[in-house]
Amino acid sequence: MSSQSRAVGVVKETHPGETRVALSPEIAKKFVSAGVKVLIERGAGATASFIDDAYAAAGAELVNRAAVLKGADALLTVRPPAQGDVAQLGAGVTVVGLLDPSRHRPLLDALAAKKITAYAMELLPRTTRAQVMDALSSQANLAGYRAVIEATAVYGRAMPMMTTAAGTITPARVFVMGAGVAGLQAIATARRLGAVVTATDVRPAAKEQVQSLGAKFVAVEDEEFLAAESAGGYAKAMSAEYQAKQAELVSEHIKKQDIVITTALIPGRPAPRLVSAAQVASMRAGSVLVDLAVEQGGNIEGVVAGKVETTPGGVHVVGYENLPGRVAVDSSTLYARNLHAFVTHLFSQADADAAAQDEILKPAAVVRADAVVFGAGAA
């Protein structure tokens, strides 16, 4: 699977509101330098401020959508490709992207029917070798940053303490729920803006990370808490008993907060409910909640995808989708680097059999040849 004489292709994303693109001019140039042909649909990078001339200067070929789909050996995407695009791909093509396989089974079946191999970037193993390919982390990092920026835009007060001749302004109190990559970046960003920050997570390892960023950790630290982390580093689903105890603690804490940011996601499952309508109602007028998990059902009761809803009590619930897409230049730049590392590794495989057994590629495969392997224990 040498990179020589192979072609990667990128088309405009079709998902509503998606501003990111799978390939930056920087990475297009790297592919071209390695002997890989790069096919870009005209205008594909416009929403991420990557103009066609920049791709052309990098050595990419600017063509129409049909030419990309016909000529690419590997189609690189941000979101899952449209069914119409799959129909135009040839057998033996590879699709690589954030494919969200648990929610797109018809797409996987369509890919398998055309003997297209597909890799989901969100299924990469959390190993040192795969770290440079970790698209979930690169995108979550920017989502956590942007969540704080969106919260400050809605919040009607200043974030840091300010002492003036007219008196002192107290700092905003920010509570981050979920201290993974997105949550830790949200903590760091809120701290840089001068807020007093607290955070919670069900993983014991998160406590030290939260405290290292200057925030206070809030959690029920019982035996279940001490065992609540999967081998892959993700949070495990907690028992109803633990959730009840944690909810009681959070209820008392949350009513004192100015801004709450929720970031909890469990791969392949609906987002866990972290904040009830009653807890939202307990917050004072002008408070803000931002839900990063809205696309998977949301952590906050009453959140509406794509909107800012204001409760009768004056609390603002922000349900913006695709927060990385609100920092499209940086998120596309990082994602393209993730893809470059992954595809370079893919092209280095001796053959399909070697790829099928590779420690990085095997877990990420969702369709191999003519079979859906996601969820079948083979991927």
Stockholm file with secondary structure:
# STOCKHOLM 1.0

chainA/1-379         MSSQSRAVGVVKETHPGETRVALSPEIAKKFVSAGVKVLIERGAGATASFIDDAYAAAGAELVNRAAVLKGADALLTVRPPAQGDVAQLGAGVTVVGLLDPSRHRPLLDALAAKKITAYAMELLPRTTRAQVMDALSSQANLAGYRAVIEATAVYGRAMPMMTTAAGTITPARVFVMGAGVAGLQAIATARRLGAVVTATDVRPAAKEQVQSLGAKFVAVEDEEFLAAESAGGYAKAMSAEYQAKQAELVSEHIKKQDIVITTALIPGRPAPRLVSAAQVASMRAGSVLVDLAVEQGGNIEGVVAGKVETTPGGVHVVGYENLPGRVAVDSSTLYARNLHAFVTHLFSQADADAAAQDEILKPAAVVRADAVVFGAGAA
#=GR chainA/1-379 SS CCSTTCEEEECCCCSTTCCCCSCCHHHHHHHHHTTCEEEEETTTTGGGTCCHHHHHHTTCEEECHHHHHHHCSEEECSSCCCHHHHHHSCTTCEEEECCCGGGCHHHHHHHHHTTCEEEEGGGCCCSTTTGGGCHHHHHHHHHHHHHHHHHHHHSSSCSSCEEETTEEECCCEEEEECCSHHHHHHHHHHHHTTCEEEEECSCTHHHHHHHHTTCEECCCCSHHHHTCCCTTSCCCCCCHHHHHHHHHHHHHHHTTCSEEEECCCCTTSCCCCCBCHHHHHHSCTTCEEEETTGGGTCSBTTCCTTCEEECTTSCEEECCSCGGGGGHHHHHHHHHHHHHHHHHHHHTSSSHHHHHHCTTHHHHEEEETTEECTTTTCC
#=GC SS_cons         CCSTTCEEEECCCCSTTCCCCSCCHHHHHHHHHTTCEEEEETTTTGGGTCCHHHHHHTTCEEECHHHHHHHCSEEECSSCCCHHHHHHSCTTCEEEECCCGGGCHHHHHHHHHTTCEEEEGGGCCCSTTTGGGCHHHHHHHHHHHHHHHHHHHHSSSCSSCEEETTEEECCCEEEEECCSHHHHHHHHHHHHTTCEEEEECSCTHHHHHHHHTTCEECCCCSHHHHTCCCTTSCCCCCCHHHHHHHHHHHHHHHTTCSEEEECCCCTTSCCCCCBCHHHHHHSCTTCEEEETTGGGTCSBTTCCTTCEEECTTSCEEECCSCGGGGGHHHHHHHHHHHHHHHHHHHHTSSSHHHHHHCTTHHHHEEEETTEECTTTTCC
//
